[in-house]
């Protein structure tokens, strides 16, 4: 019997959406997504002679398999699963079903997108653009020193942009050549500085009065350079380096730092510590970046890459 023939599915769906709106405060967009997902499921079930209320776990599993074959994004498939679990939980609460058949379904793994890549040459061009900023006035000289310090320290340490702009003036220890960073959860970590970053930092700090709390002071409410202002500085450097500003952000430079370290054989645990990741699995994405880069290199450079298959031997 189809959903439309007995009307139970339509009524169940309307009741479910009313509950989500009234008790859960679901937005119009969320309600629309639930209706769309469950209506599609209802049509699939009807072809199997089942209604939404009667659906078997095996039929729901077959439906999720169909979605996977359509190469649906994992995030979209996860939303479909969430819709089903919430709907059948509602039917249970209304004593319209004894079980929740969606609970046995496996949640699709959500793959994290790989970070945008910035080559070593492109990174060097960004740093060169900072060094080529004009110095015709005292303000321009100060802006140039600040830009050099920001880009050198960011690339040498891989700090989060919020960590970088809010660095206290005392954070840099020139004797030990390390930067003391207070990251997420108030956890402190020490990050080594490269020689260029140390030189840039020392040159900039001279122009920052000792009475200043922050290394990159500003007149705003926070007292330090804002993320937005740094993004503008980085955009200017990207243009000066002949790079598309759309490709460049503080986070992209942080990714470049980590990728180039791993590429040159750095220990993943050390990179994890420098980035301030609580879990090594977060840092492991950089090994995936390298794998993707190797595959692209093989595809572009291998002499047989243009052929569909290797030549067959007759004997």
C-alpha positions in Angstrom: 0.0 0.0 0.0 1.5 3.4 -0.9 1.9 6.4 1.4 -0.7 8.4 -0.4 -3.3 5.6 -0.4 -3.7 5.4 3.3 -2.5 8.9 4.1 -0.7 7.8 7.3 2.7 8.9 6.1 1.5 12.4 5.2 -0.2 12.7 8.6 2.9 11.3 10.5 5.2 13.7 8.6 3.0 16.7 9.3 2.7 15.9 13.0 6.5 15.4 13.2 7.2 18.8 11.6 4.6 20.5 13.8 6.4 19.0 16.8 9.9 20.1 15.6 8.6 23.7 15.0 6.7 24.0 18.3 8.9 22.1 20.8 12.4 22.3 19.2 12.1 25.7 17.5 13.3 24.3 14.2 13.9 27.0 11.5 12.0 27.1 8.3 15.0 25.8 6.4 15.5 22.9 8.8 11.8 22.0 8.5 12.1 22.2 4.7 15.1 19.8 4.7 13.3 17.3 7.0 10.2 17.4 4.7 12.3 16.9 1.6 14.4 14.1 3.0 11.5 12.2 4.4 9.3 12.7 1.3 12.1 11.2 -0.8 12.3 8.3 1.6 8.5 7.8 1.5 8.6 7.5 -2.3 11.4 4.9 -2.1 9.4 2.9 0.5 6.2 3.0 -1.5 8.0 1.1 -4.3 8.8 -1.6 -1.7 5.2 -1.7 -0.5 6.0 0.0 2.8 4.9 3.3 4.4 7.1 5.6 6.6 5.5 4.2 9.7 6.0 0.5 8.6 9.6 0.9 7.3 11.9 -2.0 8.0 15.5 -1.4 9.1 16.7 -3.4 6.1 14.7 -1.1 3.7 16.2 2.0 5.3 19.6 0.4 4.9 18.9 -0.2 1.2 17.8 3.4 0.8 21.0 4.8 2.4 23.0 2.4 0.1 21.1 4.0 -2.9 22.1 7.5 -1.7 25.8 6.4 -1.4 25.7 5.0 -5.0 24.6 8.5 -6.1 27.9 9.8 -4.8 26.0 12.1 -2.4 28.2 14.2 -0.2 28.8 12.5 3.2 27.4 15.6 5.0 24.1 15.3 3.0 23.8 11.6 3.7 24.4 12.3 7.4 21.5 14.8 7.3 19.2 12.2 5.7 20.2 9.8 8.5 19.5 12.4 11.1 16.1 13.1 9.6 15.2 9.4 9.8 16.4 9.0 13.4 14.5 12.0 14.6 11.4 11.0 12.8 11.3 7.5 14.1 12.1 8.7 17.6 9.1 10.9 17.3 6.9 7.9 16.2 8.2 6.0 19.2 7.3 8.8 21.6 3.8 8.9 20.1 3.4 5.1 20.5 3.1 4.8 16.7 6.1 2.4 16.6 7.8 0.1 19.1 11.3 0.7 17.7 13.5 3.1 15.9 14.7 1.3 12.8 17.2 4.1 11.9 19.3 3.5 15.0 21.0 0.5 13.3 22.1 2.5 10.3 25.8 3.5 10.1 26.6 7.2 10.1 28.6 8.1 7.0 32.2 9.3 7.6 32.6 13.0 7.1 35.8 13.6 5.2 37.6 16.8 6.0 38.6 18.9 3.0 42.3 19.1 2.4 43.9 22.4 3.2 44.6 24.8 0.4 48.2 24.4 -0.8 50.8 27.2 -0.9 54.1 26.2 -2.4 57.5 27.2 -0.9 58.1 29.5 -3.8 54.7 31.3 -3.3 55.4 31.6 0.5 58.8 33.2 -0.3 57.1 35.6 -2.7 54.8 36.7 0.1 57.7 37.4 2.4 59.5 39.2 -0.4 56.5 41.4 -1.0 56.6 42.5 2.7 60.3 43.4 2.3 59.5 45.4 -0.8 56.9 47.6 0.9 57.7 51.4 0.6 59.7 53.2 3.3 59.4 56.8 2.2 57.9 58.0 5.6 58.2 56.9 9.2 54.8 55.4 9.1 55.6 53.4 5.9 58.8 52.1 7.5 56.8 51.1 10.7 54.2 49.4 8.5 56.9 47.5 6.6 58.6 46.3 9.7 55.3 45.1 11.1 54.3 43.3 7.9 57.7 41.5 7.7 57.4 40.5 11.4 53.8 39.2 11.0 54.5 37.1 7.9 57.9 35.8 9.1 56.6 34.8 12.5 53.4 33.3 11.1 55.3 31.1 8.6 58.0 30.2 11.1 55.5 29.1 13.8 52.2 28.3 12.2 50.3 30.2 14.9 46.5 30.6 14.7 45.7 34.2 13.6 44.1 34.9 17.0 47.3 33.8 18.7 49.5 35.9 16.5 47.7 39.2 16.7 47.3 39.0 20.5 50.9 38.0 21.3 52.1 40.0 24.3 55.3 42.0 23.9 57.1 39.8 26.3 56.2 36.6 24.5 59.4 36.4 22.5 62.5 35.1 24.3 65.4 36.2 22.1 67.9 34.3 24.3 66.2 30.9 23.8 64.9 31.7 20.3 61.4 30.5 21.1 58.0 32.0 21.2 55.7 31.4 24.2 52.1 31.0 23.0 48.9 30.8 25.0 46.5 28.8 22.8 43.1 27.2 23.1 42.0 26.4 26.7 44.7 28.7 28.0 47.4 26.0 27.3 50.9 27.4 26.9 53.4 26.0 24.4 56.8 27.0 23.2 57.4 27.3 19.5 60.9 27.7 18.0 61.7 30.7 15.9 63.7 30.6 12.6 66.6 33.0 12.3 64.7 35.2 9.8 61.6 35.3 12.1 63.8 36.2 15.1 65.5 39.0 13.1 62.2 40.4 12.0 60.8 40.2 15.5 63.7 42.0 17.1 63.6 44.7 14.4 59.9 45.3 15.0 60.0 45.1 18.8 62.4 48.0 19.0 59.6 50.2 17.6 57.1 49.0 20.2 57.3 50.9 23.5 58.0 48.8 26.5 54.9 50.1 28.1 52.8 48.4 25.4 51.0 45.2 26.5 50.9 43.6 23.0 53.5 43.0 20.4 51.2 44.3 17.7 49.4 47.2 19.5 46.4 49.0 18.0 44.0 51.7 19.2 40.9 49.5 19.0 38.9 48.0 21.9 41.1 44.8 22.0 44.3 46.8 22.3 46.0 44.8 19.6 45.9 44.3 15.8 42.6 42.8 14.7 42.2 39.6 12.6 40.5 41.7 9.9 43.3 44.2 9.7 45.9 41.5 9.4 43.8 39.9 6.6 44.0 43.2 4.8 47.7 43.3 5.2 48.0 39.8 3.9 45.8 40.7 0.9 48.1 43.6 0.1 51.1 41.2 0.2 49.4 38.7 -2.0 48.8 41.3 -4.6 52.4 42.4 -4.3 53.5 38.8 -4.7 51.4 38.4 -7.9 49.1 35.9 -6.1 45.4 35.8 -6.1 44.2 37.3 -2.7 41.4 34.7 -2.7 44.0 32.0 -2.3 45.8 33.6 0.7 44.6 33.9 4.3 46.4 33.6 7.7 45.1 30.0 7.9 46.5 29.1 4.5 50.0 30.3 5.7 49.6 28.2 8.8 48.8 25.2 6.6 51.9 26.0 4.5 54.1 26.0 7.6 52.8 22.5 8.6 52.8 21.1 5.1 56.4 22.2 4.4 57.6 20.8 7.7 56.0 17.4 7.1 57.2 17.4 3.5 60.8 17.8 4.8 60.5 14.9 7.3 59.5 16.7 10.5 58.1 14.4 13.2 54.3 14.6 13.3 54.2 14.8 17.1 56.5 17.8 16.9 54.3 19.5 14.3 51.2 18.7 16.5 52.9 20.5 19.4 53.8 23.5 17.4 50.4 23.9 15.9 48.7 23.4 19.3 46.5 20.5 18.2 45.0 18.6 21.2 44.7 15.4 19.0 47.2 13.9 16.7 44.4 13.0 14.3 44.0 16.7 13.5 47.6 17.0 12.5 47.5 13.8 10.3 45.6 15.7 7.6 49.0 17.0 6.5 50.1 13.4 5.6 47.0 13.3 3.4 48.0 16.6 1.8 51.4 15.0 0.8 49.7 11.9 -0.6 47.4 14.1 -2.7 50.4 16.1 -3.9 52.3 12.9 -4.8 49.4 11.6 -6.8 49.1 14.9 -8.7 52.8 14.9 -9.4 52.7 11.3 -10.7 49.7 12.1 -12.8 51.3 15.2 -14.3 54.9 14.0 -14.7 54.9 10.3 -15.3 55.7 9.4 -19.0 52.8 7.0 -19.1 50.3 9.3 -17.4 48.7 10.3 -20.7 48.0 6.6 -21.6 45.0 4.8 -20.4 47.0 1.6 -19.8 50.4 0.2 -20.1 51.3 -1.3 -23.5 50.6 -5.1 -23.6 53.3 -7.5 -24.6 52.5 -10.1 -27.3 55.0 -12.6 -26.1 
